[in-house]
């Protein structure tokens, strides 16, 4: 597997996780679930830190941007579903 594919997949996976956590966090806050809100805030902040660190040390390339952007879309869809499973309808 080429380095561009690996970088795309890494950025995609990170964004899927990040946006899923954001969706879970939105529902947790809206439903006043303090524990889920705090946990999802911590996980999102940690992921964001590593994304910023990784992007700062790499060249800006199309495949990284595409993985980052598409991962966000997929993460929102997954996060909406997961938030209904974890926090209820």
N, C-alpha and C positions, 0 to 999 in steps of 0.2 A: 504494500500500500504506500502510495507516495506521500510526501510530507504535506502537500497541499490538501489532500483528502483527510489526513490525520488532523491538521489544523482546523479544517472545516468542521469535522465531527466533534472535536473538542469544544469549539465555540458553540456549536449547535447544542451539545449536551449541557454545557454550562447554562445557556440561556433557557433551555427547557426547564431545568431545575429552578433557575431564578424566577422565571415567570410563573411557574407552578406555585412556588412559595409566595409570591406576591398575591396571587388569587386567593390562596388559603388565608393569607394575612388579612386581605380586605374583608372576607367573610367573618373571620375571627373578631376583627374590630367591630364590624357591624352588629354582630351577635353578642358582643361583650364577653368573649372568651379570653380572659386575661392570660392564661397559661399558653394557649395556642398562639395568641398575638405575640407574646414575648419570645416564644420559641421560634416562630417564623421570622420575626425581626432579626434575631440573632443569626439564624441560618442565612437569610438574605444578605445581611451586612458582611458576613464572612465570605460568601461567594463573590460579592461585589468587590471586596478587597483584592481577592485573587485575580479577578478579571482585570481590574485596573492595573495591577502589577504585571500581568501577562501582556496586556496591550501596550503598556509603556515600554516593554523590552522587545517589541517585535515591529516589523515593517507593516505599514498599513497596506493590506492587500484585499483584492476583491473577494477571494474565497473565504477569508476570515470574516469580512463584513457580511457575506451572504449567510454563512453559518450562524452568525450572531443574530441577524435579522429573522431568518426562518426559525431559529430556535425559540425566539420570543413568541412568534405566532403559535408554534406547536405547544409551547409551555403554557400559554394562556388557555388554550383548549383543554389541555391535560389538567391544569390547575382548577378550572371550573368544575370539571368532573370530580377530581379528587376532593375538592372542598365540600361537595355535596355528600360524598361518602364519609368523610371525616367529621364534618360539622352538621350534617343533616340538611334537609331541604328547607 
